């Protein structure tokens, strides 16, 4: 079985205004839990990332 890749781009900086990483748009909890998530759960996180990008000012 193939593992869903991490969205991490090695730019780890949490935006204090919304709690999203400015690099991958995950929350600290999603980042910390990533290795424990199932593939379907990882895909759910991936689906949220696109909706977060416009909400995450750089």
C-alpha positions as semicolon CSV with decimal commas, in nm:
position;residue;x (nm);y (nm);z (nm)
1;X;0,000;0,000;0,000
2;X;0,126;0,347;-0,088
3;X;0,140;0,606;0,187
4;X;-0,014;0,949;0,128
5;X;0,277;1,199;0,118
6;X;0,310;1,482;0,364
7;X;0,226;1,830;0,236
8;X;0,529;1,967;0,425
9;X;0,753;2,196;0,217
10;X;1,006;2,254;0,498
11;X;0,886;2,608;0,570
12;X;0,751;2,564;0,920
13;X;0,602;2,883;1,057
14;X;0,268;2,889;1,235
15;X;0,057;3,195;1,160
16;X;-0,066;3,319;1,501
17;X;-0,375;3,474;1,344
18;X;-0,526;3,146;1,222
19;X;-0,307;2,864;1,355
20;X;-0,209;2,734;1,010
21;X;0,147;2,665;0,902
22;X;0,247;2,918;0,638
23;X;0,423;2,642;0,443
24;X;0,173;2,354;0,433
25;X;-0,143;2,507;0,585
26;X;-0,183;2,233;0,844
27;X;-0,250;2,294;1,213
28;X;0,003;2,197;1,478
29;X;-0,218;1,902;1,572
30;X;-0,235;1,781;1,211
31;X;0,143;1,812;1,180
32;X;0,205;1,627;1,507
33;X;-0,045;1,351;1,428
34;X;0,050;1,303;1,062
35;X;0,256;0,986;1,107
36;X;-0,027;0,824;1,303
37;X;-0,309;0,912;1,059
38;X;-0,451;0,652;0,823
39;X;-0,435;0,717;0,449
40;X;-0,804;0,818;0,437
41;X;-0,745;1,061;0,725
42;X;-0,442;1,207;0,548
43;X;-0,652;1,257;0,235
44;X;-0,910;1,441;0,446
45;X;-0,639;1,679;0,567
46;X;-0,516;1,729;0,209
47;X;-0,871;1,820;0,105
48;X;-0,881;2,093;0,371
49;X;-0,554;2,253;0,264
50;X;-0,687;2,412;-0,054
51;X;-0,969;2,577;0,137
52;X;-0,722;2,717;0,390
53;X;-0,477;2,878;0,149
54;X;-0,683;3,191;0,075
55;X;-0,755;3,226;0,448
56;X;-0,388;3,215;0,545
57;X;-0,230;3,554;0,475
58;X;0,143;3,547;0,436
